[in-house]
């Protein structure tokens, strides 16, 4: 889909307008097609029970996933109609320091929404480096920032999923204000959305406040791999805004 469509459906929105947005959105969900615990229909029911207005299945894919992704899309399309809008998406890794993403051509044809993320850092040939071979130091924030910035400049994904999530959760490193500013500046320039992710960013709403202050595009994702997590990010943000 075109970014303008995502914006017109308010799946992605200008963070400074967040108070005018219907936040009943879940834009990061995984099912048992990959590493999620539950089926497509179980996740859909959980989202409806939660009262969401929009759900994005952001299944993990990589090159070669085109063989099954169309079956996954067919299953999503066959879900019963309801008031909740449903989108087929995919989360792919940023695969090198030039900002390439590991997006299969078949998947690219069928996915409505593409999320790019840093999971493991790529080596010089683009091969993922095991966590055990990356040491926790402030350098990881720079590495993650450079990968995200390069991917944003390529503009092949709508959303950068869980920015700095690896540095924060895997390596316990906090990006500096300057690093956040650099990321947001490039996201604004290239009109790519930054996700607020309740799994990786936890309750660090200073990140959300940075988005709001900058007016960058943003999305909301829980990275739900089971029923209980569906809608979590939406709920947390709504509570936080109510408490401001
Ligand atoms: Zn991810």
Boltz pocket constraint, residues with backbone or C-beta under 6 A from the ligand:
constraints:
  - pocket:
      binder: B
      contacts: [[A, 91], [A, 117], [A, 118], [A, 119], [A, 161], [A, 162], [A, 223]]
      max_distance: 6.0
